[in-house]
Amino acid sequence: MSSAGVPADPLLDALWNKGLILIGERVRREYALRTPIFIDLRHKLYDDLDLLGLLGAALHGELVRILGADSGPAIARQQVIGIPDTATPIALSLALQSQQTALPVAYGQLRKKPATYPGGEWGMSAYMGTCDDTREITLIDDVMASGRTKVWAIDELKKDGLDVKRILVVVDREQGGDRILSEHGYPVHRLYRVSALIEYYRARGNIDAPTAAAALQHVQAKRFS
């Protein structure tokens, strides 16, 4: 297998080398799972701060590109919120990486369950952060599949008067969740489509053609509607 003619993607290479994206026999060897592709942007990412920073910078760059295409010269102030728990540190990394750029981004945190404080303004809120309706909120997640967790997060943020403008994920599994959310007014953006990701690893020689075909067939077999 040869990588000749295929430009290197440092982020994809790092995710592969760290074992955050696994395809083929490597899934069974490392996790004992019988699935041809496994994406886990959690504990192995959190203990590599350089890689977490690289991912945050890539997401910020994609957000800048999106805003340049969608907003024209007048860009509203931006905020990111990660879907707990996986995307919480990813969103924070994006915000931190943005601070010395022309587009600094604010950060807010969403919890899986509301706080159980006895009362007060934030006594029953799942959101921690400033409520500022002049900011555009981008919801961050690791993977797009069915979109159910995104719907949950959107509904939780609405309780505090926060409206999500768009969704940005690391990998879109291309299983229909993006279409469902877009139809409800929430455009989905991504760093990578899973088909392009699989093809990249095949072209770079990380996996062979049959392994790539099996992984692609697996994700295409399940569609959400």
URCORCOR-V84774 format. One record per pair of residues at least 4 apart in sequence whose ideal C-beta (glycine too) atoms are under 8 Angstrom apart, sorted by the first residue. I is the first residue (numbers start at 1). GAP is how many residues later the second one is. D is the distance in whole Angstrom. If there is no record, write none. Layout:
i->{I I}
gap->{GAP GAP}
d->{D D}
This chain:
i->{1 1 1 1 1 2 3 3 3 3 6 6 6 8 8 9 9 10 10 11 11 11 11 11 12 12 12 12 12 12 13 13 14 14 14 15 15 15 15 16 16 16 16 18 18 18 18 19 19 19 20 20 20 20 20 21 21 21 21 21 21 22 22 22 22 22 22 22 22 23 23 23 23 23 23 23 23 23 23 23 24 24 24 24 24 25 25 26 27 27 27 27 27 27 28 28 28 31 31 33 35 36 36 36 36 36 37 37 37 37 37 39 39 39 40 41 41 41 41 41 41 41 42 42 42 43 44 45 45 45 45 45 46 46 48 49 50 51 52 52 52 52 53 53 53 53 54 55 55 55 55 56 56 56 56 56 56 56 56 57 57 57 58 58 59 59 59 59 59 59 59 59 60 60 60 60 60 60 60 61 62 62 62 62 63 63 63 63 63 63 63 63 64 64 64 65 66 66 66 66 67 67 67 67 71 71 75 76 76 76 77 77 77 77 77 78 78 78 78 78 78 79 79 79 79 79 79 79 79 79 79 80 80 80 80 80 80 80 80 80 80 80 80 81 81 81 81 81 81 81 81 81 81 81 81 81 81 82 82 82 82 82 82 82 82 82 82 82 82 83 83 83 83 83 83 83 83 83 84 84 84 84 84 85 86 86 86 87 87 87 87 88 88 88 89 90 90 90 90 91 91 91 92 92 92 93 94 94 94 95 95 95 95 96 97 98 98 98 99 100 106 106 106 106 107 108 108 108 108 108 108 109 109 109 110 110 110 110 110 110 111 111 111 111 112 113 114 114 114 115 115 115 115 115 116 117 117 117 118 119 121 122 125 125 126 126 127 127 127 127 127 127 131 131 131 133 133 133 136 136 137 137 137 137 137 138 138 138 138 138 139 139 139 139 139 139 139 139 140 140 140 141 141 141 141 141 141 142 142 142 143 143 143 143 143 144 144 144 144 144 144 144 144 144 144 144 145 145 145 145 146 146 146 146 146 147 147 147 147 147 147 147 148 148 149 150 150 150 150 150 151 151 151 152 153 153 154 154 154 155 156 157 157 157 158 158 164 166 166 166 166 167 167 167 167 167 168 168 168 168 169 169 169 169 170 170 170 171 171 171 171 171 171 172 172 172 172 172 172 172 173 173 173 174 174 174 174 174 174 175 175 175 175 176 176 176 176 177 177 177 178 178 178 179 180 180 180 181 181 181 182 182 182 192 192 193 194 194 194 195 195 195 196 197 198 198 198 198 198 199 199 200 201 201 201 202 202 202 202 202 202 207 207 207 208 209 210 211 212 213 214 215 216 217 218}
gap->{201 204 205 206 207 203 5 200 201 202 194 197 198 5 196 4 191 4 44 4 43 44 47 180 4 9 180 185 188 189 4 191 4 37 40 5 6 26 36 4 5 185 190 26 27 30 33 7 11 25 19 20 21 24 25 16 17 18 150 176 180 4 5 8 9 15 16 17 18 4 13 14 15 175 178 183 184 188 189 192 12 183 187 190 191 4 186 4 4 6 8 9 10 11 4 5 6 7 9 5 183 175 178 179 181 182 157 161 178 181 182 103 104 132 4 4 14 45 49 101 102 129 4 43 44 4 4 6 7 10 44 45 6 43 4 4 4 4 4 37 38 41 4 40 43 44 4 4 35 38 115 4 34 36 37 38 39 40 41 4 37 40 4 133 4 31 34 35 81 109 111 132 4 34 37 38 41 43 45 4 4 106 127 129 4 15 17 31 40 42 75 105 4 37 39 4 4 100 102 123 4 8 11 36 4 5 28 58 59 60 29 55 57 58 59 25 27 28 57 58 60 26 27 28 29 50 53 56 57 58 59 11 14 15 25 26 27 28 57 58 59 60 88 10 26 27 28 29 46 48 56 57 58 59 72 76 81 4 5 6 7 8 9 10 27 28 57 58 59 4 5 27 56 57 58 66 67 70 4 25 26 27 28 27 4 55 56 4 53 54 55 4 21 22 4 4 50 52 80 4 16 49 4 15 17 4 4 11 46 4 10 11 12 11 4 5 6 7 5 4 23 24 26 29 22 19 20 21 22 29 54 18 19 20 16 17 18 43 46 47 4 15 16 17 14 13 10 11 12 7 8 9 10 11 7 5 6 7 5 4 4 6 34 35 30 33 4 29 30 32 33 35 29 30 31 28 29 30 29 30 20 25 26 27 28 26 27 28 29 30 11 14 15 25 27 28 29 47 27 28 29 8 9 26 27 28 29 27 28 29 26 27 28 29 30 6 23 25 27 28 29 31 33 34 44 46 28 30 32 79 29 30 31 34 78 4 30 31 33 34 41 77 4 29 4 4 17 27 31 36 4 30 33 4 4 11 4 10 32 4 4 5 6 7 4 5 22 20 21 22 23 14 19 20 21 22 20 21 22 23 19 20 21 22 20 21 22 19 20 21 22 23 26 5 6 16 18 20 21 22 4 21 46 4 19 20 21 45 46 44 47 48 49 4 47 48 49 4 11 47 4 10 12 4 4 44 45 5 6 7 4 5 6 4 5 4 4 22 25 4 21 24 4 4 4 9 14 17 18 4 13 4 5 6 11 4 5 6 7 9 10 4 5 8 4 4 4 4 4 4 4 4 4 4 4}
d->{8 4 8 8 6 6 8 7 4 5 7 4 5 6 8 6 6 6 7 6 6 6 5 8 6 8 7 7 6 8 6 8 6 5 6 4 5 8 8 8 6 7 6 5 7 6 6 8 6 6 7 6 6 6 6 8 8 5 8 7 8 5 5 6 7 7 5 8 8 7 7 5 8 7 6 8 5 6 7 5 6 6 4 7 7 6 8 6 6 5 6 7 7 5 6 7 7 6 8 6 7 7 5 4 8 5 7 7 4 6 7 7 6 6 7 5 8 6 7 4 8 6 7 8 6 7 7 6 6 7 8 8 7 6 6 6 6 6 6 6 7 5 6 6 8 6 6 6 6 6 7 6 7 8 3 4 8 6 4 6 8 4 7 6 6 7 8 5 7 6 7 7 6 5 5 5 7 8 7 7 6 6 7 6 6 7 8 7 7 7 6 6 6 8 6 7 6 7 7 5 5 5 7 7 5 7 7 7 7 5 7 8 6 5 7 7 5 7 6 5 7 7 4 7 6 8 7 4 7 5 7 5 5 6 6 8 6 8 7 5 8 5 8 6 8 5 7 5 8 8 6 8 6 7 7 7 8 8 3 4 7 6 3 7 7 7 8 5 7 5 8 7 7 7 5 5 7 5 5 8 6 6 5 7 7 7 5 6 5 5 5 7 6 8 6 7 6 7 7 7 6 4 6 6 8 6 6 6 7 7 5 7 4 8 8 6 5 4 5 8 8 7 8 6 7 6 7 3 7 8 8 7 4 6 6 6 8 6 6 7 7 5 8 7 7 7 5 6 5 6 6 7 6 8 8 7 4 8 6 5 8 8 7 6 5 8 8 7 6 8 5 7 6 6 6 7 8 8 4 8 7 6 7 5 6 8 6 5 7 5 6 6 7 5 7 5 7 8 8 6 7 7 7 7 8 5 8 7 5 7 6 7 5 8 6 8 7 4 7 4 6 8 5 6 6 7 5 5 5 7 7 8 5 8 4 6 3 7 5 5 8 7 7 8 6 6 6 7 6 7 6 7 8 6 6 8 6 5 7 7 8 4 7 6 7 7 6 7 5 8 6 6 6 7 5 7 8 5 7 8 7 8 5 7 7 5 7 7 7 5 8 6 6 8 6 7 4 7 5 6 8 5 5 8 6 6 6 7 8 6 6 6 5 6 5 4 6 6 7 6 6 4 8 6 7 7 7 4 8 5 7 6 6 6 5 7 6 8 5 6 6 8 6 7 6 8 5 5 5 6 7 6 4 5 7 7 5 7 6 8 4 4 5 8 7 6 6 7 6 6 6 7 6 6 8}
